[in-house]
Amino acid sequence: MRSTTWARWATCALAIMILVPAATADRSTKRTIASCTSFGQTDKDDETVELSITNSCTVPVDCRMSWRVVCAPQSKKRRAVHPGSSKLSLVSAGTGSAQASASVCGDDSWAIDSINWSCEPNQD
């Protein structure tokens, strides 16, 4: 009687060992758009920042970026906010960029903030 119980337990354990790794392997190989796109920023000169998105997905993606240029951020009277945005269509293994420029601030101090970006699969 003991050997049949042990045999059933061993059979169940073997089945679980075979099925569980196969199920987790399927989940881990599926990539999301968030896992295969990346954002970067580079200072181009004293008043320009290049914002870029790289697509390492196997499908083309459509991306959006938005930001704010804040002139005289510490001043109560001269403070001005200038929103900016860009839409990019990126092929597989492609990179796109937009430039956020503080030239609208003239000689005032400035800050670029509220940078947001998102991508989704191209619908075409």
Steps between C-alpha positions, in 0.01 A plus 500: 500500500781739580672454166188597300458820705865584451474427126197730464680777687812459286294506181326824608832661593650404163200645314526827692874527430437457128203738470602791726827596324323491162227734623743750654722492191206608284427797727860615523558504125210738429626858500293808559538834325620648829780244523634561149486881479728737689529872561812714515594866520817684404602862549573640153611849599433758773129523422401181315429147622452215256234250610519162325314169489656176375286212374653153536162331448442274200202715396475870408371727778338841528633711786411830662716729711402810691689746720488851643756778470467723808659843467610675820377210716588679828336832410142579596456770234707385200429126525361364170417144396533381138372146432654292223422164344599270216361188331737241357445192285789261550580193293643190663850580631441870432566813701323835492557826682359843572667812634382694802639849469513772764572769241149640570631608842759741364746592776278371783581182688303195393410140579361215293263283700189280481660278237263217406518239227304197387497257207248260353506258206452667162147439372591512128 
